[in-house]
Amino acid sequence: MSGGLQGRRIVLGVTGSIAAYKAPLLVRELRRHGAEVRVAVSPSARQFVADGALAAFAPVVGEVFPPALPHSWHVEWARWAEVMLIAPCSATTLGKLAAGIADTAPTLVACALPRQTPLVLAPAMDSELWEQPALQRAVDFLRESGAWIIPPAVGELASGTVGVGRLPELETLLGTLEGALTTGVLTSYHRQLWKGRTVLVTAGPTREWLDAVRYLTNGSTGRMGYALAESFRDRGARVILVSGPTELPDPPGIMLQRVETAEQMFAAVWHYREHADVIVAAAAVADYTPAEPLAGKRKKTSEEWTVRLRPTPDILATLGHERRAGQLLVGFALETDAEWESAWEKLRRKRLDLLVLNSLRWGRSGFGGTENTLALLFPDGRIRMMPPRSKRVCAEWIVTAVGELLRQRDGAGQ
């Protein structure tokens, strides 16, 4: 399998969380995507994963002074790496990195990384540990120092409780890793650009009810919108996510409002619009809804069922005509034919600052999959064509483009 990780040099740090048992799967996926991998394991991680399970896929070091390597091995590894990912990253490791303590194999390599090499941290622990004020101060410090922080996911934890603390899914880890390789270290410039900004993102499909049990919808999973929300969050923005029905878990650190119908999504977006500096309309909103939905279930008969449909509110067009000064508006278009003509017309008619186009004819695109093939269209006629990548990587590209537009707008206003 090729892609953005093909041939990239990655050091994986594995530390003392029960989620360390997932590390061999992560190494295997990195190798499957063509990456070169070296693994640094902390002593506590060995309580959950054996060196042999990792060594089957990549070289492994689990000691500060490994007998087969020179004492400066960690410096060579740090210089070799194009990026370092610590997953899972324990509470102890977060504290050590924030304090500059290098007494395990993963912390040795991390502290020796050149300043231009991105460090990606994926904490995993019980909720009580994650929510400790001292630990959050360490996370804030590391983020301010340029590290990429992937907040832990919500779900069932080793303690038997449900909360924030799970290691994010492989798709999120790999996508963020590729995003870090694309963007580099999150400098103070990146953080200041998004500090104090609010981004409103819509995601997922809507459901338009025919009767009490049947509805019209589409194949959107919400992955693209959720990836965008997480990417804006990780850059430091305050994010409001308005989501149609999806099976995706609530993303931590994001204000989420779930809706069902196009009317409900319109109402929610209209409520939050004034607070947003950027609005990204990634949801696949139904264009039509039944004009006369039935209160109960329609019984099956031998007769045809003719349903009259009426248009739903055009959320994007309304925002384009009613937005406040300085607000950026990003739209999406999924087409099956006449892609470019339809996209340019939509960008102009809805007064967008950026339109993200994908076509079912391009392959590795559209609803349901984990990847997208995108083109970014700008009002000045520029086109930025993007190769097929995971939706998280696509999100990083889109966020970068929006950041460029913000800088242009900020500069024009000075």
N, C-alpha and C positions, 0 to 999 in steps of 0.2 A: 504493500500500500504506500502510495506517495502522498505528498502534501507538504504543509508548512513545517513539519518536524523532520522531513527527510534529510539525513546527513547532519542534523544539528547535534551539538555536544552538550549533554545534560548530566549534571550531577543530581542524584536523588538522595535526599536525606530522610532517614526513617527514624523516628524517635518514639519514646515510651507512651504510646496510647494503644488501647486494645485494637484500634483501627489499623495498627501496623500489620495485622494479618492480611490486609488487602494489598500490601506493597508488592508482592510477586505479580499480582494481576496488573498493577500499574506499570511495573517494569516491562512485562510482556507486551502491553499495549504500546508503550513508548517504542519498543523494538519493532513491533508490527508496523508502526508508522515510519520506520526508517531511521530513528534516532540512535545515536551512539550514547550509551548510558554507563555511568559508574555510580555505585551505591555506597553511601556512608551511613553506618548504623550505630545508634547509641547503645550503651549497655542495657538500659531498661527496655529498649525495643526488642532485645533478644528474648525477653520474657513472652513475647507474643508471636515472633516470627523467627524461624531458623535461618542461619546464614546460607545453608544449602539450598533453601527454597528461592533465595535471591540469586545465588551464585550460578544457578542454572541458566540465568539470562544475562548477567552482567558481572564485572569485577566488583568485589565487596570488600570494604574495610570496616572493621568494627572496633578498632582500638586506636588510641592516641599515638601509640608507638608500635605499629605493626612490624613484626620481625622481618618480613620479606621486603620492606620498603624503607627508603631513607627517612630520617627524622623530618625532612622538609616535604614529605609527600603531599601534605595538605596544600602547600603553596603551589606545587605543580598541578594538582587537581583544580584548584581555584583558577589558575591561569588557563587551563585547558577548557574549562566550562564556558559555554555561551550563555547559560542560564542555570540557576540552581533552584530546585523545588524541594521543600521540606514538607512531606506529606506521609503520615500525619505529623503535625507539629504540636508537641505537648506543651502544657502550661509552663513546665520547667524550662523547656527550650526557648519559649518566647521570652521568659524573664532573663535567661542567660544572654540571649542575643541583644536585648535592650540594654543590658549592663556591660556588654562587651566581653563576656566570660566565654572562653574557648577551652572546654575540658572534655569534650566528646568528639568523635569523628565528625558528626554533622556540624557542630558549632565551630570546630577548627576550620573547616572548609569555608563556611559561611562568613566567618570573620576575616578570612584571607581574600575574599573575592575582590577583584579590581572594582573601582567605583562605577565603571560603566557596565558592569555585569548585573543583570536583574536578579533579584532574590524574590522568590515566590513562596509564601507561607500559607499552608492550609491547616489551621488549627483543628483539632478534634479532641474533645474531652467532655466531661459531664457539665450540665448547664451551670451548676453552682460554681465550678471552677471558672468557666468562661465569663460569668457575670461578675466576678470579683473586681472591685474598683482598681486594685493594684495591677491586675492583669490587663484590664482595659487601658490603663495608663501606658503599660508596656506596648500594647498593640498600637495605640495612638503614636507613641514615640517611633516605633518601627515604620509605621506608615509615613510619618513626617520625614523619616530618614530615607525614604524612597522605595521601601519594600512593597511588593504587591501582596495584599492580604485577601485571601479568599475566605469570607466568613463561613463558619460551620453551618451545615444544613439543619433543618428541623426534622425530627423523627424519633424513633425509638432508640434509647441509649442503653449502654451496657448495664447501667444500674436498674433497668427495668422501667424507668420513667420515660416520658415523651417530652422533648424540648429541643432547644438549640444545642448542638454539640457534635452532630454526626459529620464524618468526613464527607465532603461533597462528592457527587457522582463523577465517574471517570470523564464523562463528556465535559463537565465543568472544569476539571483539573487540566485536561489536555487543551481545551479551548483557551483558558487563561494563560497557560504556559506559552502557547503560540502567540497570544496577544502580547505577552511580555517580550518575546523575541522580536515581535514586529515593532513595538513601541519603545522598548528599552526601560531603563530605570525611571520610575515615576518621580521626576524632579520637582523641586518647589514650584517651578513654572507650571507644570501640569496641575499641581494641587491648587495653586492660587487661581488658575483659570476657572476652576469649578467651585471654589470655596464660596459659600453664600448663594450659589445658584440653585434654583429649583427646576427639576425636569419632570414633566408629565408624560408618561408613556401609556399607550393603550395596547392591549395584547389579546390574543385568542379570538375565537369565533363568537357569534351571538346565536341565540336560539329564538326562533319566531314560531309561536305555538299555533298549530292548526286546530287542536282540540286539547282535552285535558291530558293526553298522553303522547301526542305526536307533535313534532316540530320540524321546521326547516332550518338547516344549518350547513356548515361546510367542513372541510377536513383540517382546518387550522388546529394545531396543538398548542399554540401560544409560546413555543420555544424561542422564536425570534424576539418577540417582545420582552419576554422574561430575561433573555440574555442581554438585551439592550439595557433594561432596568438595572441589572447587576453590574454591567460595565460602567454606566453613569455613576452608580453608587461607589464602585471601587475607585473611581477618579476623584471622589470627594463631594459629589453633588447630593443634594437632598432629592429623593425620588418619590414620586407618587405614581403608583401603578394601578390603572383601571383595567381589570381583566374580565373577559368573558369566561364561560365555563371551560376549565381545563383540568387535567389530572396532575398538574405540576404543584409541588409543595409551595407554601408561602415563602418567598425569599426573605431572609433575615435582613434587618436594617433598611427596609423599604416599607413605606406606607401603602398598604394594599386595600383596594376596594373592589370586591367582586360584584359583577352585574350579570344579567342574563340576556336581556333583549337589547336591540338597537336603541330603543327609546330610553332605556335605563342607562346605557353607555353615554348617550348624548347628554342626559341630565347630569351624570357624574362629571364628565369632561367640562361641561358648562360651569359647574360649581367650582372646579379647581382651576380653570383656565387663567384667571387673573393672577394667581400666585405663581404661575410658571414662567420662567425665562425661556424655556425651550419646550415645545410640544412635539412628541414623536408619535404619530398615529400609525402604529404597526398592526392594529387589530384588523381582522377580516370581518368587517361589519356587513351584515346582510343588507342587500340593496332593496329587498322587498319583504313585506310581512303580510300575513293574511288579513284581509279587510274585515272579515267577520269570523273570528275564531269561535269555536264552539265551547260552551261551558263544560260539557261532559265529553265522554268518549263516543265518537261516531261508530256505530255498529257497521260491520261489513255486510254489504248487500251485493247483488248482481249488477247494480246500477253504477254508472260512472260517477265519479266525485269531481265536480268542477269547483276549483277554488279561485276566488278573485283576490288578487294581490294589489297592495298599494305601496308606493315608495316609502322607504324609511327616511328619517332626517339625514341629510348629507353633512356629517359632522365636520369633515375636513374642509369643505367649501365654506361652511358657516364660520369656522375658525379663521379661514383665510380672509374673509371679508370683515370680521369683527375683532380681530386681534389687536392688542394694544401696541403702541410704538416700541420698537426694539425687540419684540418677541420673535423668536425663530420658530418656523413651522416646517416639519419634516413629514412627508407622506410616503406611502408604499403603493406599488402597483404590481399586481400579478396578472400577466397577459398570456394569451394563447396564440395570438396572431396580430400582425400590424403593431408590434410592440413599441417601436420607437415613435411612430406617429401618435399612438394613444398616450404614451408617457409624456411627450412634450406638450400635448394638448392638456393633459391633466395638470402638469406643473404650472402652466400659464393660467388656466381657468380657475384653479384653486389657490393661486397666488402663493405658491410654496417657495421656500428657500432651498430646499433639497428634495429630490424625489429618488427613492430607492426602487429600482425596477428589477423584477425577475420574471423569467418566462418559462412556461412548462416545456417549451421547445429546446431549451438550453441544456437540459439534463442536470441531475443532482440539484434540483431546485423545486420550489413550491411547497405545498403542505405535507406534513407528516414525517418528513425526513429529518436527519440531524445536520444536513449540510444545505448550503444555498450557493447559487451562482448569481452575483449581483452586478448591476451597473448603477453608478451614482450620477444623477443628472443635475446640473446647476443652471440657474436662470441665465447666466451669461453664455450658455451654449457648451460649456465644458462637459465632457463625459469621462468618468473614471470607471473602467471595467475591472471587475474583481474576479479572480479565478475561484473555482469551487473550494469552499472551506467550511469548517464547522460553523454553526450559527453563532457561537460565542466569538469566534475570530471575526466573522462578518460584523458582529456588534462592535468590536474594537475598531474596525475600519470606519464604521458609520460614526461612532463617537469622535474619532479623530477628525473626520470631515466636519462635523458639527463644531468641534473646537476651533477649527480653522475659520469657519464662518463667524464665530463669536469674536475671535481676535480681530478679524476685519471690521466687524461692526463696532467693537470697542474702540479700535483705532480711528474709525471715521467719526466717532462721537467726541474725540478728544480735541 
